[in-house]
Amino acid sequence: MARARKNGNGRLDESVVNLNQSVAMLNQAMATFLARMAESDARFARIEAEMGEIRRRMDDIETILHEHSQVLEALPDAVRAKFGFQTPER
């Protein structure tokens, strides 16, 4: 009786199956990575927008503080003028 001939492509077939599984796993990992990256990008964009708002508010505060400093510097002379005191000679 003739022997059944073994398929010589067994290892190749197994390698192709393993390769396909590896590619599928890689694709899944890439999809997960891209989803997380998109979440990170969205979070970063929100943080950047918040930082822009904080910078704008800080600029407003700095402007107000500068104006208040000018008022406070002029206050002694304004009080003297209001109450009729003379400015001392320096």
C-alpha positions, 0 to 999 in steps of 0.5 A: 500500500502506498504511504500517504504523502505528508504535506510539505507545506505544514510549517509554512501554513502554520507560519502563515497562520501565526503571521496572520494572528500577529498582524491581527493583534498588531492591528488591535493594539494600533487601534487601541493606541490610536483611540488613546492618542485621540483622547490624549489629543482632545485632553491636551487641546482642552488644557491648551484652551484653559491655559489661554483663558488663564493667560488672558485673565492674568493679563487683565489682572496685571493691567488692573494692578498696574492701574491700581498702583498708579492710583495709590501712587497719586493718592497722597498728593490727592489727599493733600490737595483735598484737605488743603495741605501743602506738599512738603519740600524734599 
